[in-house]
Amino acid sequence: MGIDQDAVTRLLERAHREVDSGLLPSAQVAIAHRGELVAFETFGDATNDTRYVVYSATKAFVAGAIWALIGDGLIDVSKHVVEYIPEFGTNGKDVITLEQVMLHTSGFPMAPLSVLDGDRSETRVAAFEKWRLNWEPGSTFEYHPSAAHWVLAEIIDRVTGQDFRDVIEERVTTPAGLERVLGNVAHRAAELIVVGEPATPDELEAALGIRELALGEVTTAALMGFNDPDVQRVGMPGGGGVMRAADLALYYQAVLHNPGDMWNPSVLDDVKGHVRNRLPDRLTGLPANRTLGLVQAGADGKTSLRGMGHTVSPLTVGHNGAKGQIAWGDPVSGLSFGYCTNGLDENFLREARRTTSIASHAGSCGTPD
């Protein structure tokens, strides 16, 4: 595949429109191919040097460290978490495997731990000991916005003897040619700004058949908390990454091409191709389509509901973030894509339509050589 420059122009125009019309304060778009950026543009009150909080798109970088440690023989996802963190086994949690944690089937989706308490191992573990199960591990899928990745962070610390944030830099971002993106980063993120008004119950019912959204812990107030410099300093593993759209696009080029054998090839092949969790989401009914740390687009016609638009191949893998952050790589076209904004749009329906449209434009940028 090559690049359709006219399609790239249409993608940039579509992304610019959201800012130009006043819907978002700024947005950043990057598309990459064959290991290089094809386009990288920033619109609004920002520049190409601006970093953004990418929320759950961070999870793929934490997963990248886990993949590297699997390849080293330091981690086996079939093992129980208590084999790495004995203190975790309270309240029936001794049956949970590391694979279940990575697949969001571990049963503690809303377990509480503040970002600042997550900064140190002893306060993380003190929280783990109090956590209780919402349901039997492995029986169902419910997205764990933050809790699961605090567990992954502690496991990384224990098997390496290093801080998880340093391991991610050493084993993931530096080999991918990127700067540090989690914890003590060199750049503050663009200020997060709330925009728009929530969709009305009638609008939600007309579009989704429900009159109220179940937000869980992913509330606007919680997301705005990432403006706090101390929160950015900590680097919450489930959602505190600070980076550019270009970093997202180039990371997924690394996932597609494994430069310098960053990962054991068999581990990476598994990550890209082996869907381990097809359970329906407890809240939405959407099949999870999760590999070991990523979401696969799938061939069931629901790629847009997974945040990847309508035009990527079924084998595309990625992990988006709250409020419209987009990140994926398509092994068929060779394209990878990153989109960031600091506008926290209160209108869920508009945000979802924006994500679908922009991701679909990005997926159309390939053309036969």
HELIX and SHEET records of a PDB file:
HELIX    1   1 GLN A    5  ASP A   20  1                                  16    
HELIX    2   2 SER A   56  THR A   58  5                                   3    
HELIX    3   3 LYS A   59  GLY A   71  1                                  13    
HELIX    4   4 VAL A   81  GLU A   83  5                                   3    
HELIX    5   5 PRO A   86  VAL A   95  5                                  10    
HELIX    6   6 LEU A   98  LEU A  103  1                                   6    
HELIX    7   7 ASP A  117  ASP A  119  5                                   3    
HELIX    8   8 SER A  121  LYS A  130  1                                  10    
HELIX    9   9 ALA A  147  THR A  160  1                                  14    
HELIX   10  10 PHE A  164  ILE A  168  1                                   5    
HELIX   11  11 GLU A  169  THR A  173  3                                   5    
HELIX   12  12 PRO A  201  LEU A  208  1                                   8    
HELIX   13  13 THR A  220  MET A  224  1                                   5    
HELIX   14  14 GLY A  225  ASN A  227  5                                   3    
HELIX   15  15 PRO A  229  VAL A  234  1                                   6    
HELIX   16  16 ALA A  245  HIS A  257  1                                  13    
HELIX   17  17 PRO A  259  ASP A  261  5                                   3    
HELIX   18  18 PRO A  265  GLY A  273  1                                   9    
HELIX   19  19 SER A  304  ARG A  306  5                                   3    
HELIX   20  20 ALA A  322  GLY A  324  5                                   3    
HELIX   21  21 PHE A  348  GLY A  363  1                                  16    
SHEET    1   A 2 GLY A   2  ILE A   3  0                                        
SHEET    2   A 2 GLY A 366  THR A 367 -1                                        
SHEET    1   B 6 GLU A  36  GLY A  44  0                                        
SHEET    2   B 6 SER A  26  HIS A  33 -1                                        
SHEET    3   B 6 LEU A 335  THR A 341 -1                                        
SHEET    4   B 6 ILE A 326  GLY A 329 -1                                        
SHEET    5   B 6 VAL A 317  GLY A 318 -1                                        
SHEET    6   B 6 VAL A 295  GLN A 296 -1                                        
SHEET    1   C 2 TYR A  52  VAL A  53  0                                        
SHEET    2   C 2 VAL A 242  MET A 243 -1                                        
SHEET    1   D 2 ILE A 193  VAL A 195  0                                        
SHEET    2   D 2 GLY A 343  ASP A 345  1                                        
END                                                                             
